[in-house]
């Protein structure tokens, strides 16, 4: 965030008013969902290709470490403050996305292991010699337009083309990928490879069934909660009244603006105590950011305007009886 650092360290100290300086000190906005998407993407790519590229795990750990350091620095020094979202996004990512990623790793690994050695060549059975038509010296051109000389003798081993891809065997998808799905007469797997592919294939099938059952049960549970709800208390009663908490804040409708250092309030702030807001402007009261007052002044006399109560959100606060005489 070069522009943000330039604003905070160069432009902010040279501002003529405190409000302009506060505007320069506001950090860059960010989305928590975007950060989760970035981490999930890195993890998914590493586990998806881990079978053919095991070093992906080391690259993934390095990339996640870089993300951790940079995001931590940005969170504390660069980014602006964001609303408290709770743990909903975290639980959703852990329950659904990471579960699907583990399943994708099992399925992709089983297919990747079945495709080794990826040369689409099978030894020609019943013949230990090369056909006489292929014996001799041949000139071949590579993909890089380089010319090479290839010499074939009669004692060489003869090979034929065979598609080493269980996803496209006989123009149909085979799942789970098992050694028995190899085309007859064009088997390419070694005995050890067949054991490994069979282990991965059955494991991917079991995981697929388990994940489908898990998602189905969770979906049925969510549908059931739409019609039948049972309240479950979280935590313990600390015997502390909400009004007695020193640092409290209520949900006050507000909107961010690039022209003001603090959010604009989309409700009538009359009768609201200052400790219900999660921010305080040391120079101006909260009424200065009240959009309902601006609407009353700007649209006064307009026949279409029937009052701010019909346009903006409504918020009310009643102080407890034992707090009526509290000085705010």
C-alpha positions as CSV (number, residue, x, y, z in Angstrom):
1,X,0.0,0.0,0.0
2,X,2.5,2.6,-1.2
3,X,-0.2,5.3,-1.6
4,X,-1.5,4.7,1.9
5,X,2.0,5.1,3.4
6,X,2.5,8.2,1.4
7,X,-0.7,9.7,2.7
8,X,0.0,8.9,6.3
9,X,3.7,9.8,6.4
10,X,3.9,12.7,3.9
11,X,0.5,14.3,3.3
12,X,-1.1,13.9,6.8
13,X,1.5,15.9,8.7
14,X,1.0,18.8,6.2
15,X,-2.8,19.0,6.5
16,X,-4.2,22.3,7.8
17,X,-7.1,20.8,9.8
18,X,-7.5,17.9,12.1
19,X,-10.3,16.5,10.0
20,X,-8.2,16.4,6.8
21,X,-5.4,14.7,8.7
22,X,-7.8,12.1,10.0
23,X,-9.0,11.4,6.4
24,X,-5.4,10.8,5.3
25,X,-4.8,8.4,8.2
26,X,-7.7,6.1,7.3
27,X,-6.3,2.8,6.1
28,X,-7.1,0.8,3.0
29,X,-10.4,-1.1,3.0
30,X,-10.3,-4.9,2.7
31,X,-12.8,-7.8,2.6
32,X,-12.4,-10.7,5.0
33,X,-14.0,-13.0,2.4
34,X,-11.3,-12.1,-0.1
35,X,-8.6,-13.1,2.4
36,X,-10.3,-16.4,3.0
37,X,-10.6,-17.0,-0.7
38,X,-6.9,-16.4,-1.2
39,X,-5.9,-18.8,1.5
40,X,-8.4,-21.4,0.3
41,X,-7.1,-21.1,-3.3
42,X,-3.5,-21.7,-2.2
43,X,-4.4,-24.7,-0.1
44,X,-6.6,-26.2,-2.8
45,X,-3.9,-26.0,-5.5
46,X,-1.3,-27.6,-3.3
47,X,-3.4,-30.6,-2.3
48,X,-4.9,-31.0,-5.8
49,X,-1.4,-31.5,-7.4
50,X,0.4,-33.0,-4.4
51,X,0.4,-36.5,-6.0
52,X,2.5,-35.4,-9.1
53,X,4.3,-32.6,-7.4
54,X,4.9,-33.3,-3.6
55,X,6.9,-30.1,-3.3
56,X,3.6,-28.2,-3.5
57,X,3.2,-28.7,0.2
58,X,6.4,-26.8,0.9
59,X,5.4,-24.0,-1.6
60,X,2.0,-23.9,0.1
61,X,3.5,-23.5,3.6
62,X,5.8,-20.7,2.3
63,X,3.0,-18.9,0.6
64,X,0.7,-19.2,3.7
65,X,3.6,-17.9,5.9
66,X,4.0,-14.9,3.6
67,X,0.3,-14.3,3.7
68,X,0.3,-14.5,7.5
69,X,3.1,-12.0,7.9
70,X,1.8,-9.5,5.3
71,X,-1.8,-9.7,6.5
72,X,-0.9,-9.3,10.1
73,X,1.2,-6.2,9.3
74,X,-1.6,-4.8,7.1
75,X,-4.2,-5.6,9.8
76,X,-2.3,-3.7,12.5
77,X,-0.7,-0.9,10.4
78,X,-2.3,-0.5,7.0
79,X,-5.9,-1.6,6.7
80,X,-8.9,0.3,8.1
81,X,-11.1,-1.0,10.8
82,X,-13.9,-3.3,9.7
83,X,-17.2,-4.5,11.3
84,X,-17.0,-7.4,13.7
85,X,-18.3,-10.3,11.7
86,X,-18.0,-13.1,14.2
87,X,-17.0,-16.6,13.4
88,X,-19.7,-17.4,10.8
89,X,-17.4,-17.1,7.8
90,X,-14.7,-19.2,9.6
91,X,-17.0,-22.0,10.4
92,X,-18.5,-22.0,6.9
93,X,-15.0,-22.2,5.3
94,X,-13.9,-25.0,7.7
95,X,-17.1,-27.0,7.4
96,X,-17.8,-26.9,3.6
97,X,-14.8,-25.6,1.6
98,X,-12.0,-27.5,3.4
99,X,-14.1,-30.7,3.5
100,X,-14.6,-30.4,-0.2
101,X,-10.8,-29.7,-0.7
102,X,-9.9,-32.9,1.2
103,X,-12.3,-34.9,-1.1
104,X,-10.8,-33.3,-4.2
105,X,-7.3,-34.3,-3.0
106,X,-8.3,-37.9,-2.6
107,X,-10.1,-38.1,-6.0
108,X,-7.4,-36.2,-8.0
109,X,-4.6,-38.2,-6.4
110,X,-6.2,-41.5,-7.3
111,X,-6.4,-40.4,-11.0
112,X,-2.9,-38.9,-11.0
113,X,-1.4,-42.1,-9.6
114,X,-3.3,-44.2,-12.2
115,X,-1.8,-42.2,-15.1
116,X,1.9,-42.8,-14.4
117,X,4.2,-42.8,-16.4
118,X,2.2,-40.4,-18.6
119,X,3.8,-41.5,-21.9
120,X,0.7,-43.2,-23.4
121,X,3.0,-46.1,-24.5
122,X,2.3,-49.8,-23.8
123,X,4.7,-52.6,-24.6
124,X,3.6,-54.6,-27.7
125,X,2.8,-58.1,-26.4
126,X,3.8,-61.2,-28.4
127,X,6.7,-59.5,-30.1
128,X,10.2,-58.9,-28.9
129,X,11.4,-57.4,-32.1
130,X,10.7,-54.2,-34.0
131,X,8.8,-54.5,-37.3
132,X,11.1,-54.3,-40.3
133,X,9.3,-51.2,-41.6
134,X,10.6,-49.2,-38.6
135,X,14.2,-50.3,-38.7
136,X,16.7,-47.6,-39.8
137,X,17.7,-44.0,-39.1
138,X,15.0,-41.4,-38.9
139,X,14.9,-37.6,-38.7
140,X,12.4,-36.2,-36.2
141,X,11.4,-32.6,-35.4
142,X,10.7,-31.7,-31.8
143,X,8.1,-29.2,-30.5
144,X,10.9,-26.6,-30.3
145,X,11.6,-27.1,-34.1
146,X,14.8,-28.9,-33.4
147,X,15.9,-31.7,-35.7
148,X,17.2,-34.9,-34.1
149,X,18.4,-38.2,-35.5
150,X,16.8,-41.5,-34.2
151,X,18.2,-44.9,-35.0
152,X,16.0,-48.0,-34.7
153,X,17.4,-51.5,-34.7
154,X,15.5,-54.8,-34.9
155,X,16.4,-55.8,-31.3
156,X,14.6,-52.7,-29.8
157,X,11.4,-53.1,-27.8
158,X,8.3,-52.4,-29.7
159,X,5.6,-50.1,-28.1
160,X,2.1,-49.1,-29.1
161,X,-0.2,-46.2,-28.3
162,X,-2.5,-46.6,-25.3
163,X,-4.4,-43.9,-23.5
164,X,-3.2,-43.8,-19.9
165,X,-6.2,-41.8,-18.6
166,X,-8.9,-43.5,-16.7
167,X,-11.1,-40.4,-17.1
168,X,-11.4,-41.1,-20.8
169,X,-11.3,-44.8,-21.2
170,X,-13.7,-45.9,-23.9
171,X,-15.1,-42.4,-23.9
172,X,-16.6,-42.7,-20.5
173,X,-15.6,-41.7,-17.0
174,X,-14.7,-44.5,-14.6
175,X,-15.0,-43.9,-10.9
176,X,-13.4,-45.0,-8.7
177,X,-10.2,-45.4,-10.7
178,X,-9.2,-49.0,-10.3
179,X,-6.6,-51.1,-12.2
180,X,-9.4,-53.3,-13.6
181,X,-10.6,-50.4,-15.7
182,X,-7.5,-50.6,-17.9
183,X,-8.3,-51.6,-21.5
184,X,-7.7,-55.3,-22.1
185,X,-4.4,-55.8,-23.9
186,X,-3.2,-52.2,-23.1
187,X,-2.4,-52.5,-19.4
188,X,0.4,-50.1,-18.4
189,X,0.4,-50.2,-14.6
190,X,3.1,-52.0,-12.7
191,X,2.1,-54.4,-9.9
192,X,3.1,-51.9,-7.1
193,X,1.2,-49.2,-9.0
194,X,-1.9,-51.3,-9.2
195,X,-1.9,-51.8,-5.4
196,X,-1.4,-48.1,-4.8
197,X,-4.1,-47.1,-7.3
198,X,-6.6,-49.6,-5.8
199,X,-5.9,-48.2,-2.3
200,X,-6.4,-44.6,-3.5
201,X,-9.5,-45.5,-5.6
202,X,-11.4,-47.2,-2.8
203,X,-10.4,-44.5,-0.3
204,X,-11.7,-41.8,-2.6
205,X,-15.0,-43.7,-3.0
206,X,-15.4,-44.0,0.8
207,X,-14.6,-40.3,1.3
208,X,-17.1,-39.3,-1.5
209,X,-19.9,-41.3,0.2
210,X,-19.0,-39.9,3.6
211,X,-18.9,-36.3,2.4
212,X,-22.2,-36.6,0.5
213,X,-23.9,-38.0,3.6
214,X,-22.4,-35.3,5.7
215,X,-23.6,-32.5,3.4
216,X,-27.0,-34.1,3.0
217,X,-27.5,-34.4,6.8
218,X,-26.4,-30.8,7.3
219,X,-28.8,-29.6,4.6
220,X,-31.6,-31.5,6.2
221,X,-30.7,-30.1,9.6
222,X,-30.9,-26.5,8.1
223,X,-34.2,-27.2,6.5
224,X,-35.5,-28.6,9.8
225,X,-34.4,-25.5,11.7
226,X,-36.5,-23.4,9.4
227,X,-39.6,-25.0,10.9
228,X,-38.5,-26.3,14.3
229,X,-36.1,-24.2,16.4
230,X,-34.7,-25.1,19.8
231,X,-32.8,-22.4,21.6
232,X,-29.5,-23.4,23.2
233,X,-27.7,-21.1,25.5
234,X,-24.1,-20.4,24.7
235,X,-21.8,-19.7,27.7
236,X,-22.8,-18.9,31.3
237,X,-24.7,-16.1,32.9
238,X,-22.0,-13.8,34.4
239,X,-24.6,-11.9,36.5
240,X,-23.6,-8.7,34.8
241,X,-26.3,-6.4,33.3
242,X,-25.8,-5.2,29.8
243,X,-26.1,-1.6,31.0
244,X,-23.3,-2.1,33.5
245,X,-20.7,-3.0,31.0
246,X,-18.2,-0.2,30.6
247,X,-17.6,-0.8,26.9
248,X,-20.8,-1.6,25.0
249,X,-22.0,-0.8,21.6
250,X,-25.3,-1.3,19.8
251,X,-26.1,-1.9,16.1
252,X,-26.5,1.6,14.7
253,X,-27.2,1.8,11.0
254,X,-24.4,3.7,9.3
255,X,-22.7,4.0,5.9
256,X,-19.0,4.7,5.1
257,X,-18.1,7.8,3.1
258,X,-14.8,8.8,1.6
259,X,-15.5,12.4,2.4
260,X,-15.9,12.0,6.2
261,X,-13.5,10.5,8.7
262,X,-16.4,8.8,10.5
263,X,-19.4,6.9,9.3
264,X,-22.7,8.7,8.4
265,X,-25.6,7.6,10.6
266,X,-28.7,6.4,8.8
267,X,-31.0,6.9,11.8
268,X,-32.2,9.5,14.2
269,X,-29.7,9.8,17.0
270,X,-31.9,11.8,19.3
271,X,-32.1,10.1,22.7
272,X,-29.2,7.7,22.1
273,X,-26.4,7.7,24.6
274,X,-22.8,8.1,23.3
275,X,-21.7,4.8,24.8
276,X,-24.0,2.9,22.4
277,X,-21.7,3.9,19.5
278,X,-18.5,2.1,18.8
279,X,-16.7,5.4,17.8
280,X,-16.5,8.9,19.1
281,X,-15.5,12.1,17.2
282,X,-13.5,14.2,19.7
283,X,-14.4,17.4,17.8
284,X,-18.1,16.9,16.8
285,X,-21.2,15.3,18.3
286,X,-22.9,12.3,16.7
287,X,-25.7,14.6,15.5
288,X,-23.2,16.1,13.0
289,X,-23.2,12.7,11.1
290,X,-27.0,12.3,11.4
291,X,-28.4,12.0,7.8
292,X,-32.0,12.4,9.0
293,X,-31.2,16.0,10.0
294,X,-29.7,16.7,6.6
295,X,-32.7,15.2,4.9
296,X,-35.1,17.4,7.0
297,X,-33.2,20.5,6.0
298,X,-32.7,19.7,2.3
299,X,-36.1,18.2,1.5
300,X,-38.2,20.5,3.7
301,X,-41.2,21.7,1.8
302,X,-41.1,18.9,-0.7
303,X,-44.5,17.3,-1.0
304,X,-42.9,13.9,-1.7
305,X,-41.0,13.9,1.6
306,X,-43.2,12.6,4.4
307,X,-40.6,12.6,7.1
308,X,-37.3,10.9,7.9
309,X,-39.1,8.2,10.0
310,X,-40.5,6.7,6.8
311,X,-37.2,6.7,5.0
312,X,-34.4,5.9,7.4
313,X,-34.0,3.1,9.9
314,X,-35.5,3.4,13.4
315,X,-33.5,2.8,16.6
316,X,-34.7,3.2,20.2
317,X,-33.0,3.0,23.5
318,X,-34.6,2.8,27.0
319,X,-32.3,3.2,29.9
320,X,-33.0,0.9,32.9
321,X,-34.8,2.5,35.8
322,X,-31.8,2.4,38.0
323,X,-29.8,4.2,35.3
324,X,-32.2,7.1,34.7
325,X,-30.2,9.5,36.8
326,X,-26.9,8.6,35.1
327,X,-25.0,11.5,33.6
328,X,-24.1,10.9,30.0
